[in-house]
Amino acid sequence: MREPSFWWQEPGLAAWVLSPAGFVYGAVAGRRMQKAGTPAGIPVVCVGNFTLGGTGKTPAALAIADILMAAGEHPYFLTRGYGGTRPGPLEVEPARHRASDTGDEPLLL
């Protein structure tokens, strides 16, 4: 597998136009990450990044869950449930909920 060719291209007009927005986004994200977190009281494994869809986060989370279950742990998933219509926190039960309620990913996980 080879790296994408755009990694080695000089920045074009779009890069120059969008760079101020990137700077603001980076500053806001950096400030948010400096805030103290809330202790969960249990071990937490976070699988995520700045990209949306198609980068392998769900398969990675499922693989980590398999490893944890093989070690005798009982992992749970916390997801935003993109595309769901049910408000607030919800414990997903495949026998009761549909993808229209929760989004498709929570049902898969």
C-alpha positions in Angstrom: 0.0 0.0 0.0 1.4 3.4 -1.0 0.8 6.8 0.6 -1.5 9.2 -1.2 0.2 11.4 -3.8 -1.3 14.6 -2.2 0.9 14.1 0.8 3.8 15.4 -1.3 2.0 18.1 -3.3 2.6 21.8 -2.5 -0.4 23.4 -0.8 -2.9 24.9 -3.3 -5.3 27.7 -3.2 -7.9 25.7 -1.1 -5.2 25.0 1.5 -4.4 28.7 1.8 -8.1 29.8 1.9 -9.0 27.2 4.5 -5.9 27.5 6.7 -7.5 30.2 9.0 -10.4 27.9 9.7 -8.0 25.1 10.4 -6.1 27.3 12.9 -9.3 28.3 14.7 -10.5 24.6 14.8 -7.1 23.5 16.2 -7.1 26.3 18.8 -10.7 25.4 20.0 -9.9 21.7 20.1 -6.6 22.2 21.9 -8.3 24.3 24.5 -11.1 21.8 25.0 -8.6 19.0 25.5 -6.7 20.9 28.2 -9.8 20.9 30.4 -9.9 18.5 33.2 -11.9 15.4 32.5 -14.5 13.7 34.6 -13.4 10.5 36.3 -15.4 7.6 35.0 -14.7 5.3 38.0 -14.0 2.4 35.6 -11.3 1.7 33.0 -12.2 3.4 29.7 -10.8 2.7 26.2 -11.6 5.4 23.6 -11.6 4.6 19.9 -11.9 7.7 17.8 -10.3 10.4 15.7 -11.1 13.5 13.7 -12.4 11.7 10.7 -16.0 10.7 9.8 -16.9 7.3 8.5 -14.9 4.7 6.7 -11.7 4.9 8.7 -12.1 1.6 10.6 -13.2 2.9 14.1 -16.1 0.4 14.4 -14.1 -2.7 13.4 -11.3 -1.5 15.7 -13.7 -1.1 18.6 -15.2 -4.6 17.9 -11.7 -6.1 17.8 -10.8 -4.5 21.1 -14.0 -5.8 22.6 -13.2 -9.3 21.5 -9.8 -9.1 23.1 -11.3 -7.8 26.4 -14.0 -10.5 26.4 -11.3 -13.2 25.8 -9.6 -11.7 28.9 -12.8 -12.1 31.0 -13.9 -8.5 30.8 -17.3 -7.2 30.0 -16.9 -4.2 27.6 -19.7 -1.7 26.9 -19.9 0.8 24.1 -20.9 4.4 24.3 -21.8 6.1 21.0 -23.7 9.1 19.9 -26.0 7.1 17.8 -25.9 9.2 14.7 -29.2 9.0 12.8 -31.3 7.9 15.7 -34.5 9.6 16.8 -34.7 8.6 20.5 -33.6 11.5 22.8 -31.2 11.2 25.7 -29.0 8.3 26.9 -30.4 5.0 25.9 -29.4 1.4 26.6 -29.8 -0.3 23.2 -31.6 -3.6 23.1 -31.6 -5.2 19.7 -34.9 -6.9 20.5 -36.6 -3.6 21.2 -34.9 -1.0 19.1 -34.5 -0.4 15.4 -31.9 1.6 13.5 -34.4 4.4 13.2 -34.4 4.7 17.0 -30.8 4.5 17.7 -28.8 4.8 14.5 -27.3 1.7 12.9 -23.9 1.6 14.6 -25.2 1.2 18.2 -27.2 -1.9 17.0 -24.1 -3.3 15.4 -22.0 -2.7 18.5 
